[in-house]
Amino acid sequence: MVRRGSGEPKRLSEVLGELAGSSGFGRVLASAEWETAWRRVVGSEIASQTAVRLPRAGRLEVVVTHPVLLQELSFRKEELLAGLRRELPHQKLSDLRFRLGVVD
């Protein structure tokens, strides 16, 4: 691809970055990254009963299928935050929010 007006070719990294941003692929990759980290921190059994949503303003929302599990996760909040920070040190995570809901 060529930059408009400059006549110079674009770097491949620029083109791929634009493509990822415009197609929504970047959000898909970010979502998969968070889901993988969550599964590593809580284990497969709990991960199958929860769903993570992309963080907003440093807060990761976790949808939980059962009130008892929600309470358990709330008690373990600091431990879970520490685990997620270890898994994804390049991400800014300041809080976890748990809510009841349906998990796909």
C-alpha positions in Angstrom: 0.0 0.0 0.0 1.1 3.6 -0.6 0.6 6.5 1.6 -1.6 9.1 0.0 0.5 12.0 -1.3 3.8 10.7 -0.1 4.6 8.1 -2.7 6.4 6.0 -0.1 5.3 2.5 0.7 3.8 1.7 4.1 5.5 -0.7 6.5 3.8 -4.1 6.8 3.3 -3.5 10.6 1.3 -0.4 9.8 -0.9 -2.1 7.3 -1.6 -5.0 9.6 -2.3 -2.7 12.5 -4.8 -0.8 10.4 -6.4 -4.0 9.2 -6.7 -5.4 12.8 -8.3 -2.2 14.0 -10.8 -1.8 11.2 -11.9 -5.4 11.1 -12.4 -5.9 14.8 -9.7 -8.6 14.8 -7.8 -6.8 17.5 -10.7 -7.1 19.9 -11.0 -10.8 19.2 -7.3 -11.3 19.9 -7.6 -9.3 23.2 -10.6 -11.2 24.3 -8.9 -14.5 23.7 -5.8 -13.3 25.6 -8.0 -12.4 28.6 -10.0 -15.7 28.5 -6.7 -17.7 28.3 -5.2 -15.8 31.3 -8.5 -16.2 33.3 -8.5 -20.0 32.6 -4.9 -20.3 33.8 -5.6 -18.4 37.0 -8.9 -20.1 38.0 -8.7 -23.5 36.3 -10.9 -25.1 33.8 -13.8 -26.0 36.1 -14.4 -22.4 37.3 -13.6 -21.0 33.9 -16.4 -23.1 32.3 -18.9 -21.4 34.7 -17.7 -17.9 34.1 -17.0 -15.5 31.2 -14.7 -12.5 31.1 -15.5 -9.3 29.3 -12.8 -6.9 28.0 -11.6 -4.5 30.7 -12.8 -0.9 30.8 -10.8 1.6 32.6 -8.7 -1.1 34.2 -11.7 -3.1 35.5 -12.3 -6.6 34.3 -15.9 -7.8 34.4 -16.5 -11.5 35.1 -19.9 -13.0 34.5 -20.6 -15.8 36.9 -23.4 -18.5 36.6 -24.1 -19.2 40.3 -24.3 -16.9 43.4 -22.2 -19.3 45.6 -19.4 -19.2 43.0 -19.7 -15.4 42.7 -19.2 -15.2 46.5 -16.2 -17.5 46.4 -14.6 -15.5 43.6 -15.3 -12.3 45.5 -13.5 -13.7 48.6 -10.5 -14.6 46.3 -10.5 -11.2 44.5 -7.0 -10.1 45.5 -5.5 -13.5 44.7 -7.2 -13.5 41.3 -6.0 -10.0 40.6 -2.4 -10.9 41.4 -2.6 -14.0 39.2 -4.0 -12.1 36.2 -1.3 -9.4 36.6 1.3 -12.1 36.5 -0.3 -13.7 33.4 -0.6 -10.4 31.6 2.0 -8.0 33.0 1.6 -5.6 30.0 -2.1 -5.0 30.8 -3.2 -2.4 33.2 -5.7 -4.1 35.6 -6.8 -2.4 38.8 -10.1 -4.2 39.7 -12.3 -7.2 39.1 -16.1 -6.9 39.1 -18.2 -10.0 39.4 -21.9 -10.2 38.4 -24.4 -12.9 37.9 -25.4 -13.8 34.4 -25.7 -16.4 31.7 -22.5 -17.8 30.2 -22.5 -18.9 26.6 
